[in-house]
Amino acid sequence: MDIRQGTAADAEAVAALHTRSWRTAYAGIFPDDYLNGPLVGRQAALWRDRLTGAGDDGGQLLIADNGGGIAGFAYLLPEGDRILLDNLHVDPGLKRSGVGGVLLRHALDGAGTRELYLEVLKRNTAAIAFYERHGGTKAREFVERFPEGFELDVLEYSWSGQVTA
């Protein structure tokens, strides 16, 4: 598996994987009408903007390419002295294959001396277990209000050293 920089040519495939991942990981957490409705357009617009330069936010897309397509991706977003790991998604059929750990280690390497952090839904227990297994430390808890009219509890995890296996 190769880790490469994402390009505008990846926007459609990344949006599709992002949507599949959310529908799998967030079933029963997000409202069904959101996961099966506006999510598709939201993800397509997000990745089209990020990768064509229209929404240039200084972010970096890492693609895990297994030779047969995109196995997973991570998006790093610089925020002063910290780096937000804004997305870390693995194709649902490849969960527990090591792809997520490889992407997380590359994200930490990309953060350099800056703290790497991410936000995860509190009810996403599988992701929380993954982050804790890989050395993440819970930093804070808050409620996120979505424009579609619902709220979810969120946890922030951070790394200031090496990711553990």
C-alpha positions, 0 to 999 in steps of 0.5 A: 500500500502506498501513501500519496498526496491527493489531487483534484482527480481524487475528489469524486472517489474520496467523496464516495468513500467518505459517504460510505464510511459515514453511512456505516460508522454513523448509522444510528448516530446521525439521523437516517434522513441526513445520512441518506439525504443531504450527506451525498451532496455535502461530501461531494461539494466539500472534496471538490472545493478542497481539491480544486483550490476553490476552498483552499484551506491549506489542508493536505490530503493523504491517500492510502492507495492499495493498487485497486483504488483508494483504501482510505484517506486522511486530511490534515488542516493546519491551525496555528501551532496544532494540526487538525486531523479533519478526516480519517476514513478507511473503506468499510470493507477494509476496517481492521486491516491496518490502513487506519494505523498507517494513515494515522502514523503518516498524519502524525509525521505530517504534523511534525512538532505540532500537536495533532488532534481530531474530533470524534463523535462520543457514540462512535465507540469503535473509532474511540477505541482505535484512537486510544489504542494508537495513543490518543489522549482525550482532551475535551468534550463538547456538543456540536450543533449541525445546521440541519437541526440536530446536536451530537456529543463530541470528544477531542483526542490529541497526540503530542508524541509518536503514535503507538501500534 
